[in-house]
Amino acid sequence: MWRRTLLVEFVKAYLPPMAQLLVLEEPYQSPAIVAGDLDGDGVPEVVAAYRWQRKCYAIVLKEYYNLWYIAAIIEGEGDDINCLKIAPIANAKNNNLIIGWQIGAALAKLYIYEWINVRFRLLKLLPVLSKTTSGIKWGYVNTSGEFVINPKYSYAEEFQQNGLAVVSKDSLLGIIDEQGNYVAEPKYQVITNFSEGLAAAADDKGYYIIDEKGREITTKPYTIIGKFQNGRVAFAITNPDGKWVYGYLDRQGKEIIPAKYQFGEDFKEGKALVQTKDGEYVLIGLNGENLKVYKYSLVDLRSEGLLAFKKDTEGKFGFIDENGEVIIQPQYTGVQAFRDGRAAVNIAEDYGNEYGLIDRNGNFVIRPE
């Protein structure tokens, strides 16, 4: 990605005046700089450690459409560094930032961070596999490698921001706290991540909403329950014809919007897109009030005030705004949602791949190849 000398000069441009890059002693003396994808967007970040005004810091630099900015500054502990790496620790899918701060000649502390919601979170406990007399089990260690929760689970997820983790015992899922106490006993087949203090959990009867105390706050099972956003969560029940019908629950588990839609997305910014019938989609408010009706064959991928649409089933994709005004005429065989003012589009026919990147006006930022 970079030549080492160029990388050093690049990083120095973002450091405070008179700051000094720290040097890693192992495996050979080299500037404390690493690069790797920390937030899962496929674009590597650059991390460097430095000393400034007698304190140590780590700086994280992120690229945004060929422009670099400071994404985070982490204040260190101690007076030097002995480890700086990017590697998957908490799970195999996402990289973590690993920093070892040297405190005097004999003491060192290792810190492991994960990138969540545009900021770093310090991981205190990590799920690990270990051999036991009962076979290979999951437990939790601290950043010193010491077991805090002994290995006894057949499966264990990393702790969430609320200090709770999903674990499995005897093929059923439960929830524990950071002391290893059960908040919810292992009796579920599925438990989703918490959002707004609530999660969905399913047994052989269906889905329920549970709170952070492990209490079920819904009075009956549902076919499916989504993720809470804006105090609402989409649910579905199965009608007598075997079809799913969607509605919305509030934070008390009440059906604030009854099941009457063919489909319903999660709420964002106080609004959700639902399908009322074939060829008709509606943008609704938090109480189910109709905000705008769209009479198209397909409306989907609401993001940054724009929605993808197709006039007819066999037609191409374009984009409308939330008022229903056509912003980009249908001309693409495939589209993705807008992100940071850009969207990936496909112009190839016959299931080919010829992707480019457009702005909100439909101009190509990166032409298809």
TORZA-349814 format. One record per residue: residue number from 1; x, y, z of N, C-alpha, C in turn. Coordinates in steps of 0.2 Angstrom, whole numbers. Layout:
NUM  X  Y  Z  X  Y  Z  X  Y  Z
...
***
This chain:
1  4  -6  0  0  0  0  4  6  0
2  9  7  4  13  13  5  21  10  5
3  25  15  3  32  14  5  33  17  12
4  37  13  16  38  15  23  40  23  24
5  45  25  20  47  32  20  41  37  19
6  37  35  14  32  39  12  26  39  17
7  25  33  20  20  33  25  22  37  31
8  28  37  33  31  41  39  29  48  38
9  31  51  32  30  58  30  23  59  30
10  19  55  27  11  56  27  8  57  34
11  10  52  39  8  52  46  10  59  49
12  16  61  48  19  67  52  15  73  50
13  12  73  44  8  79  42  2  80  47
14  -1  74  50  -7  75  54  -5  75  62
15  1  75  64  3  75  71  3  82  73
16  2  83  80  3  90  83  10  92  82
17  12  99  82  18  102  82  23  99  87
18  29  97  85  34  94  90  32  87  92
19  27  84  90  26  77  91  31  72  88
20  33  67  92  37  62  89  34  55  88
21  35  52  83  33  45  82  36  40  86
22  33  36  89  36  31  93  39  25  89
23  43  21  92  47  16  88  45  9  91
24  43  5  87  43  -2  89  49  -6  89
25  51  -9  95  58  -13  95  57  -19  92
26  52  -23  92  51  -30  89  46  -30  83
27  48  -34  78  53  -38  77  60  -35  75
28  59  -28  73  65  -24  72  63  -17  73
29  68  -13  74  66  -6  75  62  -3  69
30  56  0  70  53  3  65  47  8  68
31  46  13  64  41  17  66  34  14  68
32  31  16  73  25  13  76  19  15  71
33  18  12  65  13  14  61  11  7  58
34  4  6  57  1  0  54  -5  3  50
35  -7  -1  45  -13  0  41  -17  -6  40
36  -23  -5  40  -28  -11  40  -35  -8  40
37  -40  -12  38  -47  -10  38  -50  -12  45
38  -52  -6  48  -54  -7  55  -62  -6  55
39  -65  -3  50  -72  -2  51  -76  -6  46
40  -73  -10  42  -76  -15  38  -79  -12  31
41  -76  -6  29  -79  -4  23  -74  -6  17
42  -69  -10  18  -64  -12  13  -59  -7  12
43  -59  -1  15  -53  4  14  -49  4  20
44  -42  3  19  -38  2  25  -37  9  29
45  -37  9  35  -36  15  39  -28  15  41
46  -25  20  43  -18  21  45  -18  23  52
47  -14  19  56  -14  20  64  -7  21  65
48  -5  26  69  2  28  71  2  30  79
49  7  28  82  8  30  89  13  35  90
50  12  40  94  17  46  95  17  48  102
51  22  52  104  23  55  110  22  63  109
52  18  66  113  17  73  113  16  76  120
53  20  81  122  19  84  128  20  79  134
54  24  74  133  26  69  138  20  64  139
55  16  64  134  10  58  134  10  55  128
56  8  48  128  8  44  122  1  44  119
57  0  44  113  -6  44  109  -6  39  103
58  -12  37  101  -12  34  94  -17  38  90
59  -15  39  84  -20  43  79  -22  38  74
60  -29  38  72  -32  34  67  -34  39  61
61  -31  37  55  -32  41  49  -37  37  45
62  -42  41  42  -47  37  38  -47  41  31
63  -48  37  26  -49  40  19  -56  41  17
64  -58  46  14  -65  48  12  -65  51  5
65  -66  46  0  -65  49  -7  -59  53  -8
66  -53  49  -7  -47  52  -8  -45  58  -4
67  -49  59  1  -47  64  6  -46  60  13
68  -40  62  17  -39  59  23  -41  64  29
69  -43  61  34  -45  65  40  -43  61  46
70  -43  64  52  -42  61  59  -49  58  61
71  -49  51  61  -55  48  63  -55  47  71
72  -50  46  74  -49  46  81  -42  47  84
73  -42  49  90  -36  50  94  -37  46  101
74  -33  41  102  -33  37  108  -27  39  113
75  -29  41  119  -24  43  124  -21  37  127
76  -14  36  127  -11  30  129  -10  30  137
77  -8  24  139  -5  24  146  2  22  146
78  6  25  150  13  24  150  17  29  146
79  23  27  145  28  31  142  31  29  135
80  28  23  133  31  20  126  26  15  124
81  28  12  118  23  7  115  27  1  114
82  24  -5  115  28  -12  113  24  -16  108
83  18  -14  106  14  -18  102  9  -13  98
84  8  -14  92  3  -10  88  2  -14  82
85  -4  -17  82  -6  -22  77  -14  -21  75
86  -16  -23  69  -23  -24  67  -24  -31  65
87  -29  -34  68  -30  -41  67  -37  -43  70
88  -40  -48  67  -46  -50  70  -45  -54  77
89  -48  -51  82  -47  -54  89  -54  -57  92
90  -59  -52  92  -65  -53  95  -69  -58  91
91  -69  -58  84  -72  -63  79  -68  -62  73
92  -69  -67  69  -65  -68  63  -67  -63  57
93  -73  -60  58  -76  -56  52  -73  -49  52
94  -71  -46  58  -69  -39  59  -62  -38  62
95  -58  -34  60  -52  -32  63  -53  -28  69
96  -48  -29  74  -47  -25  80  -41  -21  80
97  -41  -16  84  -34  -12  85  -31  -15  91
98  -25  -17  91  -22  -20  97  -16  -15  99
99  -16  -12  105  -11  -8  107  -8  -10  113
100  -1  -11  114  2  -12  120  6  -6  122
101  4  -3  128  8  2  131  13  0  136
102  19  3  135  24  1  140  24  6  146
103  24  3  152  24  7  158  30  6  162
104  35  10  161  41  9  164  45  3  161
105  50  0  165  54  -5  162  51  -12  162
106  47  -13  167  44  -20  168  37  -21  167
107  33  -16  167  26  -16  166  23  -14  159
108  18  -18  157  15  -17  150  8  -19  151
109  4  -15  147  -3  -16  147  -6  -17  140
110  -10  -22  138  -12  -23  131  -20  -21  131
111  -21  -17  126  -28  -14  125  -31  -17  118
112  -37  -19  118  -40  -21  111  -46  -17  110
113  -46  -14  104  -52  -10  103  -56  -12  97
114  -62  -11  96  -66  -12  90  -70  -6  88
115  -71  -5  82  -74  1  79  -81  0  79
116  -85  4  82  -92  3  82  -95  10  82
117  -100  11  77  -103  18  76  -99  24  77
118  -94  24  72  -89  29  71  -85  31  77
119  -84  26  81  -79  27  87  -76  20  89
120  -71  21  93  -68  14  96  -71  13  103
121  -72  6  104  -74  4  110  -69  -1  113
122  -67  0  119  -62  -4  122  -65  -11  124
123  -62  -16  122  -64  -23  124  -61  -25  130
124  -65  -27  135  -63  -29  141  -62  -37  142
125  -67  -40  139  -68  -48  139  -68  -50  132
126  -65  -56  131  -64  -58  124  -66  -66  124
127  -71  -68  120  -73  -75  119  -67  -79  116
128  -65  -85  120  -60  -89  117  -62  -96  118
129  -59  -101  114  -60  -108  115  -54  -111  119
130  -56  -116  123  -51  -119  127  -53  -127  128
131  -48  -131  129  -49  -138  130  -51  -139  138
132  -56  -143  139  -58  -144  146  -59  -152  147
133  -61  -154  153  -62  -161  154  -69  -163  150
134  -73  -158  149  -79  -159  145  -79  -158  138
135  -73  -157  135  -72  -156  128  -70  -148  127
136  -70  -146  121  -68  -139  119  -74  -135  121
137  -73  -130  125  -78  -125  127  -76  -118  126
138  -81  -113  126  -80  -106  126  -80  -103  133
139  -75  -98  134  -75  -94  140  -73  -87  138
140  -72  -83  143  -70  -76  142  -63  -75  146
141  -59  -72  142  -52  -69  145  -52  -62  145
142  -48  -59  150  -47  -52  149  -41  -51  144
143  -39  -44  144  -33  -43  139  -26  -45  141
144  -26  -48  147  -20  -51  150  -20  -59  148
145  -25  -61  145  -26  -68  144  -28  -72  150
146  -31  -69  155  -33  -73  161  -41  -74  160
147  -43  -80  162  -50  -82  162  -54  -78  167
148  -58  -74  165  -63  -71  170  -69  -75  170
149  -72  -78  165  -77  -82  165  -75  -89  162
150  -75  -94  166  -72  -101  164  -75  -104  158
151  -72  -107  154  -74  -111  148  -79  -116  150
152  -86  -115  148  -91  -119  149  -97  -119  144
153  -96  -115  139  -101  -114  134  -99  -117  128
154  -104  -120  124  -103  -123  117  -103  -117  112
155  -104  -111  114  -104  -105  109  -104  -99  113
156  -100  -94  111  -100  -88  115  -99  -82  110
157  -103  -77  110  -102  -71  106  -98  -65  110
158  -96  -60  107  -92  -55  111  -97  -51  115
159  -95  -48  120  -100  -43  124  -102  -37  120
160  -108  -36  121  -111  -30  117  -110  -24  121
161  -112  -18  119  -110  -11  122  -114  -11  129
162  -119  -15  130  -123  -15  136  -120  -19  141
163  -114  -23  140  -111  -27  145  -114  -34  145
164  -118  -36  140  -121  -42  139  -119  -46  133
165  -119  -53  134  -116  -57  128  -121  -63  128
166  -122  -65  122  -126  -71  120  -121  -78  120
167  -123  -83  124  -120  -89  125  -124  -95  123
168  -121  -101  122  -125  -107  121  -123  -112  125
169  -128  -116  128  -127  -121  132  -132  -127  131
170  -130  -133  129  -135  -138  127  -139  -136  121
171  -136  -133  116  -139  -131  110  -144  -125  111
172  -145  -122  116  -150  -117  117  -146  -110  119
173  -149  -105  117  -145  -98  119  -148  -95  125
174  -144  -91  128  -145  -87  134  -141  -81  134
175  -142  -77  139  -138  -71  139  -135  -70  146
176  -128  -68  146  -125  -67  153  -122  -60  153
177  -120  -58  160  -117  -52  161  -110  -53  161
178  -106  -48  163  -99  -48  163  -96  -52  169
179  -100  -54  174  -98  -58  179  -100  -66  178
180  -103  -67  172  -105  -74  170  -112  -76  173
181  -115  -71  176  -122  -73  178  -127  -73  172
182  -132  -77  173  -137  -78  167  -142  -72  168
183  -143  -68  163  -148  -63  163  -154  -66  160
184  -153  -70  155  -159  -74  152  -156  -82  152
185  -160  -86  155  -157  -93  155  -157  -96  147
186  -153  -101  146  -153  -104  139  -159  -108  138
187  -164  -104  134  -170  -108  132  -172  -106  125
188  -168  -101  121  -170  -99  115  -166  -102  109
189  -169  -102  103  -165  -104  97  -162  -98  94
190  -164  -92  95  -161  -86  91  -162  -81  96
191  -156  -77  97  -156  -70  101  -153  -65  96
192  -156  -60  95  -153  -55  91  -149  -50  95
193  -145  -45  92  -141  -40  96  -146  -35  99
194  -144  -32  104  -148  -27  107  -148  -21  103
195  -154  -18  103  -154  -11  100  -159  -7  104
196  -157  -1  106  -161  3  110  -164  -1  117
197  -159  -5  119  -160  -8  125  -165  -15  125
198  -167  -17  119  -171  -22  118  -168  -27  112
199  -170  -33  113  -168  -38  108  -174  -43  106
200  -173  -46  101  -178  -51  99  -175  -58  100
201  -179  -63  103  -177  -69  105  -183  -74  103
202  -181  -80  100  -186  -85  97  -185  -92  100
203  -191  -95  102  -191  -102  104  -195  -106  98
204  -197  -112  100  -200  -116  94  -207  -113  93
205  -210  -108  97  -216  -105  96  -216  -99  92
206  -210  -95  92  -210  -89  88  -205  -84  92
207  -206  -78  90  -201  -73  92  -205  -68  97
208  -200  -66  102  -203  -62  108  -198  -56  108
209  -200  -51  111  -195  -45  113  -193  -46  120
210  -186  -46  122  -184  -46  128  -180  -40  130
211  -180  -38  136  -176  -32  139  -169  -34  141
212  -166  -29  144  -159  -31  147  -159  -34  153
213  -165  -36  156  -165  -40  162  -168  -47  160
214  -168  -48  154  -170  -55  151  -178  -56  151
215  -182  -51  153  -189  -51  153  -192  -51  146
216  -197  -55  145  -201  -55  139  -206  -50  140
217  -206  -45  135  -211  -39  136  -217  -40  131
218  -217  -45  127  -222  -46  122  -226  -52  125
219  -233  -52  124  -237  -57  127  -239  -63  123
220  -236  -62  116  -237  -68  112  -232  -69  107
221  -231  -74  104  -225  -75  99  -227  -73  92
222  -222  -70  89  -223  -68  82  -219  -72  77
223  -221  -71  71  -217  -75  65  -210  -73  65
224  -209  -66  65  -202  -63  65  -203  -56  68
225  -197  -54  71  -197  -47  74  -190  -44  72
226  -190  -38  70  -184  -35  67  -180  -32  73
227  -177  -26  71  -172  -22  75  -175  -16  77
228  -175  -14  84  -178  -8  86  -174  -2  83
229  -178  3  81  -175  10  79  -181  15  80
230  -179  20  82  -184  26  83  -190  23  88
231  -189  19  93  -194  16  97  -199  12  94
232  -197  9  88  -202  5  84  -198  -1  82
233  -202  -7  81  -198  -13  78  -204  -16  73
234  -202  -18  67  -206  -22  63  -207  -29  65
235  -213  -31  65  -215  -38  66  -219  -41  60
236  -220  -48  60  -224  -51  55  -228  -56  59
237  -234  -57  56  -238  -63  58  -239  -67  52
238  -241  -73  52  -243  -77  47  -251  -78  46
239  -254  -75  41  -261  -75  40  -263  -82  38
240  -270  -83  38  -273  -90  36  -271  -92  29
241  -269  -88  25  -266  -90  18  -259  -92  18
242  -256  -91  24  -249  -93  24  -244  -87  22
243  -246  -81  21  -242  -76  20  -241  -71  26
244  -235  -68  26  -233  -64  31  -236  -57  30
245  -239  -55  36  -242  -48  36  -238  -44  41
246  -236  -38  40  -231  -34  44  -235  -28  48
247  -233  -27  54  -235  -21  58  -229  -19  62
248  -230  -15  67  -225  -12  71  -227  -12  79
249  -221  -14  83  -222  -14  90  -219  -8  93
250  -221  -6  99  -217  0  102  -213  -3  108
251  -210  1  112  -205  -1  117  -208  -5  122
252  -215  -5  123  -218  -8  128  -221  -15  126
253  -219  -16  119  -222  -23  116  -229  -23  114
254  -232  -17  113  -238  -16  111  -238  -15  103
255  -244  -17  100  -244  -17  93  -247  -9  91
256  -242  -5  91  -244  2  89  -246  3  82
257  -244  -1  78  -247  -1  71  -249  -8  69
258  -255  -10  68  -257  -17  67  -254  -20  61
259  -254  -26  61  -252  -30  55  -256  -29  49
260  -254  -26  44  -258  -25  38  -254  -23  32
261  -248  -24  32  -244  -22  26  -241  -29  23
262  -240  -29  17  -236  -34  13  -229  -34  15
263  -226  -29  17  -219  -28  19  -218  -22  23
264  -213  -22  28  -212  -16  31  -205  -15  33
265  -201  -10  32  -194  -9  33  -193  -6  40
266  -187  -6  43  -186  -3  49  -187  5  49
267  -189  8  54  -190  15  55  -183  18  54
268  -182  24  51  -176  28  51  -179  35  50
269  -176  39  55  -178  46  55  -185  47  56
270  -188  43  60  -195  44  61  -200  41  55
271  -197  38  50  -201  36  45  -200  29  43
272  -204  25  40  -203  19  37  -207  18  30
273  -204  14  26  -207  12  20  -210  5  20
274  -217  5  18  -221  -1  19  -224  -2  12
275  -226  -8  10  -229  -10  4  -237  -12  6
276  -241  -8  4  -248  -9  6  -252  -14  1
277  -250  -14  -5  -253  -19  -10  -248  -19  -16
278  -249  -24  -21  -245  -24  -27  -245  -17  -31
279  -240  -15  -32  -239  -8  -36  -240  -2  -31
280  -240  -3  -25  -241  3  -20  -237  3  -14
281  -233  8  -13  -229  8  -7  -231  15  -4
282  -230  15  3  -231  21  7  -226  22  12
283  -224  29  13  -220  31  18  -224  33  24
284  -223  30  30  -227  31  35  -223  34  41
285  -227  37  46  -224  40  52  -224  35  57
286  -222  37  63  -221  33  69  -228  30  72
287  -234  33  70  -240  30  72  -244  27  66
288  -241  26  61  -244  23  55  -247  28  50
289  -247  35  51  -250  39  47  -246  39  40
290  -250  40  35  -247  40  28  -244  47  27
291  -238  47  25  -234  53  23  -234  54  16
292  -233  49  12  -233  49  5  -234  42  2
293  -238  42  -4  -239  36  -7  -236  36  -14
294  -233  30  -15  -229  29  -22  -232  23  -26
295  -234  25  -32  -238  20  -36  -233  17  -41
296  -228  13  -39  -224  10  -43  -223  2  -42
297  -220  -1  -47  -220  -8  -46  -215  -10  -40
298  -210  -6  -39  -205  -8  -34  -203  -1  -31
299  -202  0  -25  -199  5  -21  -195  2  -15
300  -189  4  -15  -184  1  -10  -178  5  -9
301  -174  3  -4  -167  5  -3  -168  13  -1
302  -172  14  4  -173  21  6  -166  23  10
303  -163  29  8  -157  31  11  -155  38  9
304  -153  42  14  -151  49  12  -156  53  8
305  -163  51  10  -168  55  6  -170  53  -1
306  -167  47  -3  -169  45  -10  -171  37  -9
307  -175  35  -14  -177  29  -14  -176  26  -21
308  -174  20  -22  -174  16  -28  -181  14  -30
309  -182  15  -37  -189  13  -39  -189  10  -46
310  -194  6  -48  -195  3  -55  -202  5  -57
311  -203  7  -63  -210  9  -65  -214  3  -66
312  -211  -3  -69  -214  -9  -70  -209  -15  -68
313  -212  -21  -68  -208  -26  -65  -202  -27  -70
314  -202  -27  -76  -197  -28  -81  -193  -22  -82
315  -194  -17  -79  -191  -10  -81  -184  -10  -77
316  -181  -4  -78  -175  -2  -75  -176  2  -69
317  -170  3  -65  -170  6  -59  -169  14  -60
318  -172  18  -56  -170  25  -55  -171  27  -48
319  -171  33  -47  -171  36  -40  -177  41  -39
320  -181  41  -34  -185  47  -32  -184  49  -25
321  -186  55  -24  -185  58  -17  -191  56  -13
322  -191  58  -7  -197  56  -2  -203  59  -4
323  -203  64  -8  -209  68  -10  -212  64  -17
324  -208  59  -19  -211  56  -25  -208  59  -32
325  -204  64  -31  -201  67  -37  -196  63  -40
326  -196  62  -47  -190  58  -50  -184  62  -50
327  -179  60  -47  -172  63  -47  -168  60  -52
328  -168  54  -53  -164  50  -58  -168  46  -62
329  -169  47  -68  -173  43  -72  -171  35  -72
330  -176  31  -73  -174  24  -73  -169  22  -79
331  -163  19  -78  -158  18  -83  -153  12  -80
332  -154  10  -74  -149  5  -72  -153  -2  -71
333  -149  -7  -72  -151  -14  -71  -150  -16  -64
334  -146  -13  -60  -146  -14  -53  -143  -8  -49
335  -145  -7  -43  -143  -2  -39  -142  -4  -32
336  -138  0  -28  -137  -1  -21  -139  6  -18
337  -140  6  -11  -142  12  -8  -137  17  -8
338  -139  23  -7  -134  29  -7  -131  29  0
339  -124  30  0  -120  31  6  -115  36  5
340  -116  41  9  -111  47  9  -112  51  2
341  -118  51  0  -119  54  -7  -117  51  -13
342  -116  44  -12  -114  40  -18  -118  33  -18
343  -119  31  -24  -122  24  -25  -119  20  -30
344  -118  14  -29  -116  9  -34  -122  7  -39
345  -121  7  -45  -126  5  -50  -123  1  -55
346  -127  -3  -58  -125  -8  -63  -129  -6  -70
347  -125  -6  -75  -128  -4  -82  -128  -10  -87
348  -125  -16  -84  -125  -22  -89  -131  -25  -90
349  -132  -28  -96  -138  -31  -97  -137  -39  -96
350  -142  -43  -96  -142  -50  -96  -138  -53  -90
351  -139  -50  -84  -136  -52  -78  -128  -51  -78
352  -126  -47  -82  -119  -45  -82  -117  -40  -76
353  -111  -39  -75  -108  -35  -70  -104  -29  -73
354  -107  -23  -73  -103  -17  -76  -105  -11  -71
355  -102  -11  -66  -103  -6  -60  -100  0  -61
356  -103  5  -59  -100  12  -58  -103  15  -52
357  -101  21  -50  -103  25  -44  -106  32  -46
358  -112  33  -44  -115  39  -46  -116  44  -40
359  -117  51  -41  -119  55  -36  -126  56  -36
360  -129  60  -32  -136  61  -31  -139  64  -37
361  -136  66  -42  -139  69  -48  -138  64  -53
362  -135  58  -52  -135  53  -57  -128  54  -61
363  -124  58  -59  -118  59  -63  -113  54  -61
364  -109  51  -65  -104  46  -64  -98  49  -60
365  -97  47  -54  -91  48  -51  -85  44  -53
366  -87  37  -53  -83  32  -56  -87  29  -62
367  -84  29  -68  -88  26  -73  -88  18  -73
368  -93  15  -76  -93  8  -76  -88  5  -80
369  -85  -1  -77  -80  -5  -81  -83  -12  -81
***
